[in-house]
Amino acid sequence: MVIALLILRLLLAAGFVAWFGHDHAGLSALSWIGVLTVAQCLELLGFLIVLALLLGSGWLLWQILRQQGRLLLRLEATEARLAEAGLAPLGDQAGESVAVLAMGAQTPGLRLPDLDGTTGSPLAQGADAIPDLVEAAMDQLMRRTMPMVAAASHNNGTGATAVPGQPANPRIGDAAPDFSLPDLSGNLVQLSDFRGRQTLVLFWRPGCGFCQRMLPHLLAWETQPPEGAPRLLVVSTGSVQDNQAMGLRSPVVLDRADRSIGSMFGATGTPTAVLVDAEGKIASELAAGAPAILALATTQPTKAEGSIELTIGMATYNDFDGVYFTLQALRLYQDLENTELLVIDNYGCQETKNLVEGWLNGRYILAKDAVGTAAPRDLIFREARGKAVLCCDCHVLFPPGVIAQLKQFYREHPDCHDLLQGPLLYDDGKLISTHFDPVWRDQMWGTWGSDPRGQDPSGEPFEIPMQGLGVFSCLKRAWLGFHPEFRGFGGEEGYIHEKFRQAGRQCLCLPWLRWMHRFSRPSGVKYPLIVEDKLRNYVIGHAELGLDLAPVLRHFSKYLPQDRVIAIAEQALGGQWKGGPAAFLNKYGTQLQVAGLPEEF
């Protein structure tokens, strides 16, 4: 139809030329221009413009037809690859939506709906973007549909064997599934052959567009690997010739067509990779995509869990700058041998994740389920791989040598189950606060106090009532934990100290464990400070430890209406008091708002 329209327009143009030439017969091919009137010159100019537009539109239509043809060929090739993997093409499976090919002002365009019929992808436009979108959709579909099972023990004619009974998705610290696959020369290669050095197992497919774009970076990494970088083992599919054409110098082994070995590691798309440590254990989460894989390729050898002496963990909430300077100061001024760095992100900051994992070789865990300080701090102790844990705020600095001294302390006291803290250094670097005095002020239980015994950094440890939790430490197995219902910010100081004392342990100040804390925030506090959260946490904590609730209720009655204080306390304690508010007040005092009551009320 398009071609017919083009021919019709050309015939009309030819007729116009014939009519115009009839009135000026006898003139040469060019001399007739000189006798034209102004109106006729304008008509000629208009004709030439129309003719140029017709020719341009015809050329544009031809290019669109060529582009659509190339696109259809690539889509057919993608469908063929899906069929090879045992999957029906998109739109052929029951319950799946069909891809929408958009033919509008900017064409061609493709949008892939999700399985529920909603928009599943952004609009891809152009012959280059559309196949990339289909490529990504195919890998995503394979993750949804390909069974995550270990490879069968028979080799199916490929020479591949797998250990039966391995989990489909091994976790960090689990033994990596062993396997035996043929390399490009037909020799069998086992993963266990690589023990003794950290190995990056890369799952690959030569025909994968993402793999092709990553290949130059991988070749450059092979040419000049960073010091201490892991070895590379490529688990690929495709033919021997296709894999040899890549030019990789690292060992390449051939997986089965169904990628069963990759599935043993949870890798059902390409490119993906996982680190295996020198002892044959999984040392990283599965990384997908070139940036994450190349970050793993620059990872220094990891320590086995048993050899990590200390985990330094911090919880953060929208504080990239604090995390950056605390971690970099640790790396510059402290002994971090046999030390793990762990960051629990309670907010969700991609820049923090990139810093911790990509630059500092630390561990990053996103945990937003319970916003506050208690839950992330508990998670630090659960996730720590070190024998001892130092928990600090994400905006804390330590004098040089403190970390080495703390590790030495634990070497000399391997069975210490006490809670260890140290003096806070003020911004002048001289004044110190060694502990909290047990006094209520500003919605908080505890005010800064100083014991002369903390002035000398070489002094002996001494017991304290409690201390701010900007820095605290204990053995991982000695941690008693915060109440799981704590939320928000506040209520932990004093609570954890009393919990250790009730367990027959001590809360100690180590005079040399000094730390400096950033209190000033010119741009404002980023995390929510809610008085109701503080009251709720104090009520829960006091009730758990069997402490008197009257001081808590009296103090917060200065900041909230009394009926609101009672309602929050009832909710925190799990229900209304028998007899209603009157009975509650009778138990905890009927004059909570009366000034002049003694602190011991």
C-alpha positions as CSV (number, residue, x, y, z in Angstrom):
1,M,0.0,0.0,0.0
2,V,2.8,2.4,0.8
3,I,4.5,1.6,-2.5
4,A,1.3,2.2,-4.4
5,L,0.8,5.6,-2.7
6,L,4.4,6.6,-3.7
7,I,3.8,5.6,-7.3
8,L,0.5,7.6,-7.4
9,R,2.3,10.7,-6.1
10,L,5.1,10.4,-8.7
11,L,2.4,10.1,-11.5
12,L,0.7,13.2,-10.3
13,A,4.0,15.0,-10.3
14,A,4.7,13.9,-13.8
15,G,1.3,15.1,-15.0
16,F,2.0,18.5,-13.5
17,V,5.3,18.7,-15.4
18,A,3.6,17.7,-18.6
19,W,0.9,20.3,-18.3
20,F,3.3,23.0,-17.5
21,G,5.5,22.1,-20.4
22,H,2.6,22.2,-22.9
23,D,2.2,26.0,-22.4
24,H,5.9,26.7,-23.1
25,A,6.7,24.3,-26.0
26,G,9.7,25.1,-28.0
27,L,11.9,26.4,-25.3
28,S,15.1,24.6,-24.3
29,A,15.5,22.7,-21.1
30,L,16.7,25.7,-19.2
31,S,15.9,28.8,-21.2
32,W,12.2,28.7,-20.3
33,I,13.0,29.7,-16.8
34,G,13.9,33.2,-18.0
35,V,10.4,33.9,-19.4
36,L,8.5,32.8,-16.3
37,T,6.4,35.4,-14.4
38,V,6.8,35.9,-10.7
39,A,3.7,33.8,-10.0
40,Q,5.0,31.0,-12.2
41,C,8.4,31.1,-10.5
42,L,6.6,30.6,-7.1
43,E,4.7,27.7,-8.6
44,L,7.9,26.1,-9.8
45,L,9.5,26.6,-6.4
46,G,6.5,25.0,-4.7
47,F,6.6,22.1,-7.1
48,L,10.3,21.5,-6.3
49,I,9.6,21.6,-2.6
50,V,6.8,19.1,-2.9
51,L,9.0,16.8,-5.1
52,A,11.8,16.9,-2.5
53,L,9.3,16.1,0.3
54,L,7.9,13.2,-1.7
55,L,11.4,11.8,-2.4
56,G,12.4,12.3,1.3
57,S,9.3,10.5,2.6
58,G,9.8,7.7,0.2
59,W,13.4,7.2,1.4
60,L,12.2,7.4,5.0
61,L,9.5,4.8,4.4
62,W,12.1,2.5,2.8
63,Q,14.4,2.8,5.8
64,I,11.6,2.0,8.2
65,L,10.7,-1.1,6.2
66,R,14.4,-2.2,6.4
67,Q,14.5,-1.5,10.1
68,Q,11.3,-3.4,10.8
69,G,12.7,-6.3,8.8
70,R,15.9,-6.4,10.8
71,L,13.8,-6.3,14.0
72,L,11.6,-9.2,13.0
73,L,14.7,-11.3,12.1
74,R,16.1,-10.6,15.6
75,L,12.8,-11.4,17.3
76,E,12.6,-14.6,15.4
77,A,16.1,-15.5,16.5
78,T,15.2,-14.7,20.1
79,E,12.1,-17.0,19.9
80,A,14.4,-19.7,18.6
81,R,16.7,-19.3,21.6
82,L,13.7,-19.5,23.9
83,A,12.6,-22.7,22.2
84,E,16.1,-24.2,22.6
85,A,15.9,-23.4,26.4
86,G,12.5,-25.3,26.5
87,L,10.4,-22.1,26.8
88,A,7.6,-21.0,24.6
89,P,8.0,-17.6,22.9
90,L,6.5,-14.6,24.7
91,G,2.7,-14.5,24.3
92,D,2.5,-18.3,23.4
93,Q,2.1,-19.5,27.0
94,A,-1.2,-19.7,28.7
95,G,-1.9,-16.7,31.0
96,E,0.9,-14.5,29.5
97,S,0.3,-11.1,28.0
98,V,1.6,-10.5,24.4
99,A,4.3,-7.9,23.8
100,V,2.9,-4.6,22.5
101,L,4.6,-3.4,19.3
102,A,3.9,0.4,19.2
103,M,3.7,2.0,15.8
104,G,3.4,5.7,16.5
105,A,5.3,9.0,16.1
106,Q,8.5,7.4,17.3
107,T,8.6,3.9,15.8
108,P,9.4,1.1,16.2
109,G,8.7,0.7,19.9
110,L,8.1,-2.2,22.2
111,R,6.6,-2.5,25.6
112,L,6.4,-5.9,27.4
113,P,3.4,-6.3,29.7
114,D,3.8,-8.3,32.9
115,L,2.0,-11.6,33.5
116,D,-0.9,-9.9,35.2
117,G,-1.5,-7.6,32.2
118,T,0.0,-4.5,33.8
119,T,2.9,-2.5,32.3
120,G,6.0,-4.7,32.8
121,S,8.7,-2.6,31.1
122,P,9.5,0.9,29.9
123,L,8.9,1.6,26.2
124,A,12.0,0.6,24.2
125,Q,12.3,2.5,20.8
126,G,14.6,1.6,17.9
127,A,16.1,-1.5,16.4
128,D,18.9,-1.5,19.0
129,A,16.8,-0.9,22.1
130,I,14.1,-3.4,21.3
131,P,16.2,-6.6,21.1
132,D,18.0,-5.6,24.3
133,L,14.6,-5.4,26.0
134,V,13.6,-8.8,24.6
135,E,17.0,-10.1,25.8
136,A,16.4,-8.9,29.3
137,A,12.8,-10.2,29.3
138,M,14.0,-13.6,28.2
139,D,16.5,-13.8,31.1
140,Q,13.8,-12.7,33.5
141,L,11.4,-15.2,32.1
142,M,14.0,-17.9,32.5
143,R,14.4,-17.0,36.2
144,R,10.7,-17.3,36.7
145,T,10.2,-20.6,34.9
146,M,13.4,-22.6,34.9
147,P,13.4,-25.1,37.8
148,M,16.0,-24.2,40.4
149,V,17.2,-27.7,40.9
150,A,20.6,-29.4,41.1
151,A,21.9,-31.1,38.1
152,A,21.2,-34.8,37.7
153,S,24.0,-37.1,38.4
154,H,24.1,-38.5,34.8
155,N,26.2,-36.5,32.3
156,N,23.7,-36.6,29.4
157,G,26.4,-36.9,26.9
158,T,28.2,-33.6,27.8
159,G,30.7,-35.0,30.2
160,A,29.1,-32.9,33.0
161,T,28.5,-34.5,36.4
162,A,27.1,-33.0,39.6
163,V,27.0,-33.9,43.2
164,P,23.4,-34.9,44.0
165,G,21.6,-33.5,46.9
166,Q,23.2,-29.9,46.7
167,P,20.8,-27.0,47.5
168,A,19.6,-25.0,44.6
169,N,20.5,-21.7,46.2
170,P,23.5,-22.1,48.5
171,R,24.0,-19.2,51.0
172,I,27.2,-17.5,52.1
173,G,29.3,-19.9,54.1
174,D,27.7,-23.0,52.6
175,A,29.9,-25.4,50.7
176,A,29.8,-24.6,47.0
177,P,28.3,-27.3,44.8
178,D,31.1,-29.2,43.2
179,F,30.9,-30.1,39.5
180,S,32.9,-31.5,36.7
181,L,32.6,-30.0,33.2
182,P,34.6,-30.3,29.9
183,D,36.8,-27.4,28.9
184,L,37.2,-26.2,25.3
185,S,39.8,-29.0,24.8
186,G,37.5,-31.7,26.1
187,N,39.3,-32.1,29.4
188,L,37.2,-32.4,32.6
189,V,37.6,-29.6,35.0
190,Q,36.3,-29.7,38.6
191,L,35.5,-26.7,40.8
192,S,37.3,-28.4,43.6
193,D,40.5,-28.1,41.5
194,F,40.5,-24.4,42.3
195,R,40.7,-24.7,46.1
196,G,43.5,-22.9,47.8
197,R,42.6,-19.5,46.2
198,Q,39.5,-17.4,45.9
199,T,37.7,-18.1,42.6
200,L,35.1,-16.1,40.7
201,V,32.7,-18.5,39.0
202,L,31.2,-16.6,36.0
203,F,28.0,-18.0,34.3
204,W,28.1,-16.9,30.6
205,R,26.6,-17.3,27.2
206,P,28.4,-16.0,24.1
207,G,25.2,-15.0,22.3
208,C,24.0,-13.0,25.3
209,G,23.9,-9.2,24.4
210,F,24.8,-8.3,28.0
211,C,27.7,-10.7,27.9
212,Q,29.0,-9.3,24.7
213,R,28.9,-5.7,26.1
214,M,30.8,-6.9,29.2
215,L,33.4,-8.9,27.3
216,P,35.8,-6.0,26.6
217,H,35.9,-5.1,30.3
218,L,36.5,-8.7,31.2
219,L,39.4,-9.0,28.7
220,A,40.9,-5.8,30.1
221,W,40.6,-7.2,33.7
222,E,42.3,-10.4,32.5
223,T,45.2,-8.4,31.0
224,Q,45.9,-6.5,34.2
225,P,44.0,-8.0,37.2
226,P,44.2,-6.1,40.5
227,E,46.6,-7.4,43.2
228,G,44.9,-10.2,45.1
229,A,42.0,-10.6,42.6
230,P,40.3,-14.0,42.4
231,R,40.9,-16.5,39.7
232,L,38.2,-16.7,37.0
233,L,36.4,-19.8,36.0
234,V,33.8,-19.3,33.2
235,V,30.9,-21.7,33.0
236,S,29.5,-21.1,29.5
237,T,27.1,-22.5,27.0
238,G,27.2,-22.6,23.2
239,S,29.7,-24.1,20.9
240,V,33.5,-24.6,21.4
241,Q,34.1,-22.2,18.4
242,D,31.9,-19.4,19.8
243,N,33.6,-19.6,23.2
244,Q,37.1,-19.7,21.6
245,A,36.3,-16.6,19.6
246,M,35.9,-14.6,22.8
247,G,39.6,-14.7,23.4
248,L,39.5,-15.3,27.1
249,R,42.6,-16.7,28.7
250,S,40.9,-18.0,31.9
251,P,39.5,-21.5,31.9
252,V,36.2,-21.9,30.1
253,V,34.0,-25.0,30.7
254,L,30.8,-25.9,28.9
255,D,27.6,-26.2,30.8
256,R,24.6,-28.2,29.5
257,A,22.1,-26.6,27.3
258,D,19.6,-26.4,30.2
259,R,22.3,-24.7,32.3
260,S,21.8,-27.2,35.1
261,I,25.2,-26.4,36.7
262,G,24.3,-22.7,36.8
263,S,21.0,-23.6,38.4
264,M,22.8,-25.3,41.2
265,F,24.1,-21.9,42.2
266,G,20.8,-20.1,41.6
267,A,22.1,-18.6,38.3
268,T,19.4,-18.8,35.7
269,G,20.4,-15.8,33.7
270,T,23.7,-14.4,32.2
271,P,26.0,-12.8,33.0
272,T,25.9,-13.7,36.7
273,A,28.7,-14.7,39.1
274,V,29.5,-15.8,42.6
275,L,32.7,-15.9,44.7
276,V,34.0,-19.2,46.1
277,D,36.6,-18.8,48.8
278,A,39.9,-20.8,49.1
279,E,38.1,-23.4,51.2
280,G,35.4,-24.1,48.6
281,K,32.7,-22.1,50.4
282,I,30.3,-19.5,48.9
283,A,31.8,-16.1,49.7
284,S,29.3,-13.7,48.1
285,E,25.7,-13.2,47.1
286,L,25.0,-14.0,43.4
287,A,25.9,-10.9,41.4
288,A,24.0,-10.1,38.2
289,G,25.2,-7.7,35.5
290,A,28.6,-6.3,34.5
291,P,29.0,-3.7,37.3
292,A,28.3,-6.1,40.2
293,I,30.4,-8.8,38.6
294,L,33.4,-6.6,38.0
295,A,33.1,-5.4,41.6
296,L,33.4,-9.0,42.7
297,A,36.4,-9.4,40.3
298,T,38.3,-6.8,42.3
299,T,37.5,-8.3,45.7
300,Q,40.4,-9.2,47.9
301,P,40.5,-12.7,49.4
302,T,38.0,-13.1,52.2
303,K,38.8,-14.6,55.5
304,A,37.1,-17.8,56.7
305,E,34.5,-17.1,59.4
306,G,36.6,-18.7,62.1
307,S,39.6,-16.5,61.3
308,I,37.7,-13.2,61.7
309,E,38.6,-11.8,65.1
310,L,36.3,-8.7,65.1
311,T,33.3,-7.4,63.2
312,I,32.9,-3.7,63.1
313,G,29.2,-3.1,62.4
314,M,27.2,0.1,62.1
315,A,23.6,0.9,61.4
316,T,22.8,3.8,59.2
317,Y,19.7,5.8,58.2
318,N,20.2,8.2,55.3
319,D,23.7,9.2,56.3
320,F,26.1,8.4,53.4
321,D,28.6,11.0,54.6
322,G,28.8,9.5,58.1
323,V,29.3,6.0,56.7
324,Y,32.0,7.2,54.3
325,F,34.2,9.1,56.8
326,T,33.8,6.5,59.6
327,L,34.8,3.6,57.3
328,Q,37.6,5.5,55.5
329,A,39.0,6.6,58.9
330,L,39.0,3.0,60.0
331,R,40.9,2.0,56.9
332,L,43.4,4.8,57.2
333,Y,44.2,4.7,60.9
334,Q,43.3,1.3,62.3
335,D,44.6,-2.2,62.1
336,L,41.8,-4.1,60.2
337,E,43.6,-7.4,59.8
338,N,41.2,-10.3,60.5
339,T,38.5,-7.6,60.8
340,E,35.1,-7.5,59.0
341,L,33.3,-4.3,58.1
342,L,29.5,-4.6,58.1
343,V,26.9,-1.9,57.3
344,I,23.2,-2.3,58.0
345,D,21.2,0.2,56.0
346,N,17.9,1.0,57.6
347,Y,16.9,3.5,54.9
348,G,18.1,2.3,51.5
349,C,20.9,4.3,49.9
350,Q,22.4,2.9,46.6
351,E,25.5,5.2,47.1
352,T,26.1,3.6,50.5
353,K,25.8,0.1,49.0
354,N,28.2,1.0,46.1
355,L,30.7,2.4,48.6
356,V,30.7,-0.6,51.0
357,E,30.7,-3.3,48.4
358,G,32.4,-1.7,45.5
359,W,35.2,0.2,47.2
360,L,35.7,-1.0,50.7
361,N,35.3,-4.8,50.4
362,G,32.7,-4.7,53.2
363,R,29.3,-6.3,53.7
364,Y,26.2,-4.3,53.0
365,I,22.7,-5.5,54.2
366,L,19.5,-3.6,53.5
367,A,17.1,-3.9,56.4
368,K,14.0,-1.6,56.3
369,D,11.4,-3.8,58.0
370,A,11.7,-2.2,61.4
371,V,12.9,1.5,61.4
372,G,15.0,2.4,64.4
373,T,18.3,1.7,66.0
374,A,17.5,-1.5,68.0
375,A,16.6,-3.9,65.2
376,P,19.6,-3.0,62.9
377,R,22.0,-3.3,65.9
378,D,20.6,-6.7,66.7
379,L,21.0,-7.7,63.1
380,I,24.7,-6.7,63.3
381,F,25.3,-9.3,66.0
382,R,23.3,-12.0,64.1
383,E,25.1,-11.4,60.8
384,A,28.6,-10.8,62.3
385,R,31.2,-13.4,61.3
386,G,33.7,-12.2,63.9
387,K,34.1,-13.8,67.3
388,A,33.7,-10.3,68.8
389,V,31.6,-7.4,67.6
390,L,32.2,-3.7,67.9
391,C,28.9,-1.8,67.2
392,C,29.3,1.9,66.5
393,D,27.2,4.7,65.0
394,C,27.9,5.6,61.4
395,H,29.4,9.0,62.4
396,V,32.0,8.0,64.9
397,L,35.8,8.3,64.8
398,F,38.4,6.4,66.8
399,P,42.0,7.5,67.8
400,P,44.7,5.5,66.1
401,G,45.4,2.1,67.6
402,V,42.1,1.6,69.3
403,I,40.9,-1.3,67.1
404,A,44.2,-3.2,67.5
405,Q,44.0,-2.7,71.3
406,L,40.4,-4.1,71.4
407,K,41.4,-7.2,69.4
408,Q,44.3,-7.7,71.8
409,F,41.9,-7.4,74.8
410,Y,39.7,-10.2,73.4
411,R,42.8,-12.4,72.8
412,E,43.7,-11.9,76.4
413,H,40.1,-12.3,77.7
414,P,38.5,-14.9,75.3
415,D,35.7,-15.7,77.8
416,C,34.7,-12.2,78.7
417,H,30.9,-11.9,78.6
418,D,30.8,-8.3,79.8
419,L,29.5,-5.3,77.9
420,L,32.5,-3.1,77.0
421,Q,32.4,0.7,76.3
422,G,34.8,3.7,76.5
423,P,34.9,7.4,77.1
424,L,33.3,9.8,74.6
425,L,35.7,12.5,73.5
426,Y,34.1,15.9,73.0
427,D,34.9,18.0,69.9
428,D,37.9,19.6,71.6
429,G,39.5,16.2,72.0
430,K,40.1,16.7,75.7
431,L,36.8,16.6,77.7
432,I,35.4,13.2,78.2
433,S,32.2,11.5,79.3
434,T,32.8,8.0,80.7
435,H,29.2,7.0,81.4
436,F,25.6,8.0,81.8
437,D,24.3,9.1,85.2
438,P,20.8,7.5,85.9
439,V,18.8,10.8,85.6
440,W,15.8,11.6,83.4
441,R,16.2,14.6,81.0
442,D,14.8,15.6,77.6
443,Q,12.9,12.4,76.9
444,M,15.9,10.3,77.8
445,W,17.1,8.1,80.7
446,G,20.6,9.1,81.4
447,T,22.8,12.2,81.3
448,W,26.5,12.4,80.4
449,G,28.9,12.0,83.4
450,S,32.6,11.8,83.8
451,D,34.6,9.5,86.1
452,P,38.2,10.6,86.9
453,R,39.4,7.0,86.4
454,G,38.7,7.5,82.7
455,Q,41.1,10.3,82.2
456,D,44.2,8.1,81.8
457,P,44.0,6.0,78.6
458,S,46.3,3.4,80.3
459,G,44.0,3.1,83.3
460,E,42.3,-0.1,84.4
461,P,38.7,-0.9,83.3
462,F,36.0,0.1,85.8
463,E,32.3,-0.6,86.1
464,I,29.8,2.0,85.0
465,P,26.0,2.3,85.4
466,M,25.3,2.9,81.7
467,Q,26.7,4.8,78.7
468,G,25.6,6.2,75.4
469,L,25.4,3.5,72.7
470,G,27.5,5.3,70.1
471,V,30.1,2.6,70.7
472,F,29.8,-0.7,72.5
473,S,31.3,-4.2,72.2
474,C,31.0,-7.7,73.4
475,L,31.6,-11.3,72.2
476,K,29.1,-12.3,69.6
477,R,28.0,-15.3,71.7
478,A,27.6,-13.0,74.7
479,W,25.1,-10.5,73.1
480,L,21.8,-10.5,75.0
481,G,19.8,-8.5,72.4
482,F,17.3,-5.7,72.4
483,H,13.5,-6.4,72.8
484,P,12.2,-7.3,69.4
485,E,9.3,-4.9,69.7
486,F,11.5,-1.8,70.0
487,R,10.8,0.7,67.2
488,G,12.1,4.1,66.4
489,F,15.0,5.9,68.1
490,G,15.4,5.9,71.9
491,G,14.9,3.6,74.9
492,E,18.0,1.4,74.5
493,E,20.5,3.1,76.8
494,G,20.1,1.8,80.4
495,Y,18.0,-1.0,79.2
496,I,20.8,-3.1,77.7
497,H,23.1,-2.3,80.7
498,E,20.5,-3.5,83.2
499,K,19.9,-6.6,81.1
500,F,23.6,-7.5,81.3
501,R,23.7,-6.9,85.0
502,Q,20.6,-9.0,85.6
503,A,22.5,-11.8,83.7
504,G,25.3,-11.6,86.2
505,R,27.7,-9.7,84.0
506,Q,29.3,-6.2,84.2
507,C,29.2,-3.0,82.1
508,L,32.8,-1.8,81.9
509,C,34.5,1.4,80.8
510,L,37.8,0.7,79.1
511,P,39.7,4.1,79.3
512,W,41.6,3.5,76.1
513,L,38.4,2.7,74.0
514,R,37.9,6.4,73.2
515,W,35.6,7.6,70.5
516,M,34.4,10.9,69.0
517,H,30.8,11.3,67.9
518,R,29.3,13.8,65.4
519,F,26.4,15.4,67.2
520,S,26.0,18.6,65.2
521,R,23.8,18.3,62.1
522,P,23.6,21.7,60.2
523,S,21.4,20.1,57.6
524,G,19.0,18.7,60.2
525,V,18.4,15.2,61.6
526,K,17.5,12.8,58.8
527,Y,15.8,10.1,60.8
528,P,12.4,10.5,62.6
529,L,12.5,11.4,66.3
530,I,9.0,10.6,67.7
531,V,8.3,11.0,71.4
532,E,5.7,8.3,71.3
533,D,8.3,5.8,70.1
534,K,10.6,6.7,73.0
535,L,7.8,6.3,75.5
536,R,6.7,2.9,74.0
537,N,10.3,1.5,74.1
538,Y,10.9,2.6,77.7
539,V,7.6,1.0,78.8
540,I,8.4,-2.3,77.0
541,G,12.0,-2.4,78.3
542,H,11.1,-1.5,81.9
543,A,8.3,-4.1,81.8
544,E,10.6,-6.8,80.5
545,L,13.2,-6.2,83.2
546,G,10.7,-5.7,86.0
547,L,11.6,-2.1,86.6
548,D,9.3,0.6,88.0
549,L,7.2,2.3,85.3
550,A,6.2,5.3,87.4
551,P,9.3,7.4,86.5
552,V,8.8,6.7,82.8
553,L,5.1,7.7,82.9
554,R,5.8,10.8,85.0
555,H,8.6,12.0,82.8
556,F,6.7,11.7,79.5
557,S,3.7,13.3,81.0
558,K,5.7,16.5,80.6
559,Y,5.6,16.1,76.8
560,L,2.3,14.3,76.1
561,P,-1.2,14.6,77.5
562,Q,-1.7,12.2,80.4
563,D,-4.4,10.2,78.6
564,R,-2.1,9.8,75.7
565,V,0.7,8.5,77.9
566,I,-1.7,6.0,79.4
567,A,-3.0,4.8,76.0
568,I,0.6,4.3,74.7
569,A,1.6,2.4,77.8
570,E,-1.5,0.2,77.6
571,Q,-0.8,-0.6,74.0
572,A,2.9,-1.3,74.7
573,L,1.9,-3.7,77.6
574,G,-0.5,-5.6,75.4
575,G,-4.0,-4.4,76.3
576,Q,-6.1,-2.3,78.6
577,W,-5.8,-2.5,82.3
578,K,-8.6,-4.1,84.2
579,G,-10.7,-1.3,85.5
580,G,-9.6,1.1,82.8
581,P,-7.4,4.2,83.2
582,A,-8.4,4.6,86.9
583,A,-6.9,1.3,87.8
584,F,-3.8,2.1,85.7
585,L,-3.3,5.4,87.5
586,N,-3.9,3.7,90.9
587,K,-1.1,1.2,90.1
588,Y,1.4,3.8,88.8
589,G,0.4,7.0,90.6
590,T,-2.6,9.4,90.3
591,Q,-0.5,12.6,90.3
592,L,1.8,12.0,87.4
593,Q,1.6,15.6,86.3
594,V,1.9,17.2,89.7
595,A,5.2,19.2,89.9
596,G,7.6,18.6,92.8
597,L,7.3,14.8,93.0
598,P,10.6,13.2,94.1
599,E,12.5,11.4,91.3
600,E,12.2,8.1,93.1
601,F,8.4,8.2,92.8
